[in-house]
Amino acid sequence: MGKQALVIGGTGFLGCAIVEELIKGGWEVSSLGRGNKPNHSKKAEFIQADRSIPGAMESALNNRKFDLVVDCAAYNQMDAEHALNCFRDRAAHYILISTDYVYAAIHGTRYPITEQHPTQEELTYSSGKLDCEKLLLDAWHEYGFPVTVLRPPHILGAGRSLGCDQAQGRDAGLLHKIRQGEGLVLVAEGQMLIQPVWNREIGACIVHIAGQGASFGEIFHCTGPDAVTAEDYYRIIADYLSVPLVFESMSRAALIQEKPNVKHHTRHRLYDTSLLQKKTGYIPQYKLQTAIHETIEWMEQQLFSQ
């Protein structure tokens, strides 16, 4: 029997890519979910369980042990508690997928942002992820639970629409807007920096660090290698569509006045990955342009299938 991996949320946008990268890396993979999304990988076993129900994962897994558990679907303290109950002494390595939304936008921020940057709990999503991180990292310090936390930023790839700017957001109609040259609004003349990551890159990073003791108890940024302005991000799309990029600008202050909840992530999303490289040897490698092109092709397919 080969190395055994479990991906919780393995039929989702990110989970599917992680499953595929693990399979390519020689792992035998199981995917756990509620069953409301299709299991796209014929090589991955699907296990149905609703983790929000106490004991459901334990019952479905029946005391199975895994060399690796990747959790793409832990959003609050209860999720993390259930994971600890289920995988304590049953997972040789547990990787939590968190988010860069946990970071606070503060005056005087130095870039690139490190993993020690101040966090914020004003949003339910970020506070829930931070609760998961704390509980799991406390378990590492208390009794050696082998957890690694990954904080990816804006994630690209087939399965989710493009759109990185907080005024614009992900938009199934984005390609039409860019083709028509109307309706695209960017913050600060499109000069906010962003460092997106291809969902495949996250999977490749996990394959690389799986089982590395040096990663236990650590938080790492998991990004792509390319940092660009929002304008450059959308220009890659426009160039692929062979049209000029046309957009209107909105000030950060005006956007925050209109949408107060976006204040902490309407900032440069530029991250230091040196800790990941130092501890594990992983260097981001998947190019942004290729990731955007794949995502455009997927979006076009969705339009043709409607």
JOQUIUR-V918083 format. One record per pair of residues at least 4 apart in sequence whose ideal C-beta (glycine too) atoms are under 6 Angstrom apart, sorted by the first residue. I is the first residue (numbers start at 1). J is the second residue. If there is no record, write none. Layout:
I | J
I | J
//
This chain:
2 | 28
3 | 27
3 | 67
4 | 28
4 | 66
4 | 67
5 | 22
5 | 27
5 | 29
5 | 68
6 | 30
6 | 66
6 | 69
7 | 15
7 | 18
7 | 19
7 | 31
7 | 70
8 | 32
8 | 71
8 | 73
9 | 15
9 | 72
9 | 73
10 | 15
10 | 19
10 | 31
11 | 31
11 | 33
11 | 37
11 | 39
13 | 159
13 | 160
14 | 72
14 | 199
15 | 72
16 | 40
17 | 157
17 | 199
17 | 200
17 | 203
18 | 70
18 | 203
18 | 206
19 | 29
19 | 31
19 | 41
19 | 44
21 | 203
21 | 204
21 | 207
22 | 27
22 | 29
23 | 29
23 | 43
25 | 207
29 | 44
30 | 45
30 | 47
31 | 44
31 | 46
32 | 47
32 | 49
34 | 50
35 | 48
39 | 46
47 | 60
49 | 56
49 | 57
49 | 60
50 | 56
51 | 57
51 | 82
55 | 59
57 | 61
57 | 86
58 | 86
65 | 90
66 | 91
67 | 92
68 | 93
68 | 210
69 | 87
69 | 91
69 | 94
70 | 95
70 | 206
71 | 96
72 | 97
74 | 79
74 | 80
74 | 132
75 | 79
75 | 128
76 | 128
77 | 131
77 | 135
80 | 132
80 | 135
80 | 136
83 | 87
84 | 88
84 | 139
87 | 91
87 | 94
93 | 146
93 | 210
93 | 211
94 | 147
95 | 148
95 | 206
96 | 136
96 | 149
97 | 150
98 | 129
98 | 133
98 | 149
98 | 151
99 | 129
100 | 151
100 | 153
101 | 126
101 | 265
102 | 119
102 | 126
102 | 129
102 | 130
103 | 117
104 | 118
104 | 119
104 | 120
104 | 264
105 | 263
105 | 264
105 | 267
106 | 118
111 | 268
111 | 270
112 | 270
112 | 271
112 | 272
113 | 117
113 | 271
114 | 272
115 | 219
119 | 130
120 | 264
121 | 127
121 | 130
124 | 128
133 | 137
133 | 149
134 | 138
136 | 147
138 | 142
139 | 145
140 | 145
140 | 147
140 | 217
146 | 216
148 | 215
148 | 218
149 | 219
150 | 220
150 | 222
151 | 221
152 | 197
152 | 202
152 | 222
153 | 195
153 | 223
153 | 269
154 | 164
154 | 194
154 | 196
155 | 197
155 | 199
156 | 196
156 | 198
156 | 291
156 | 295
157 | 198
157 | 199
157 | 295
158 | 294
158 | 298
161 | 170
161 | 171
161 | 172
161 | 299
162 | 174
162 | 295
163 | 168
163 | 169
163 | 170
163 | 171
163 | 174
164 | 194
164 | 230
164 | 233
165 | 186
165 | 187
165 | 230
166 | 187
166 | 262
166 | 266
167 | 185
167 | 187
167 | 250
167 | 255
175 | 299
177 | 183
177 | 184
178 | 237
178 | 238
179 | 241
179 | 243
181 | 246
184 | 247
185 | 248
185 | 250
186 | 190
186 | 230
186 | 247
186 | 249
187 | 192
187 | 250
187 | 252
187 | 255
188 | 192
188 | 252
189 | 249
190 | 229
190 | 230
190 | 231
191 | 229
192 | 230
192 | 268
193 | 227
193 | 229
193 | 268
193 | 270
194 | 269
195 | 223
195 | 227
195 | 269
195 | 270
195 | 271
196 | 224
196 | 288
197 | 201
197 | 223
197 | 224
198 | 286
198 | 291
200 | 286
201 | 224
201 | 286
202 | 222
205 | 222
205 | 282
208 | 282
209 | 215
209 | 280
212 | 280
214 | 279
215 | 279
215 | 280
220 | 276
221 | 271
221 | 273
223 | 271
223 | 273
223 | 284
224 | 284
224 | 286
224 | 288
225 | 284
226 | 288
227 | 270
228 | 232
228 | 233
234 | 245
235 | 245
236 | 289
236 | 292
238 | 243
238 | 245
240 | 293
240 | 296
250 | 254
250 | 255
252 | 266
255 | 266
256 | 263
262 | 266
273 | 284
274 | 278
276 | 280
276 | 282
277 | 283
//
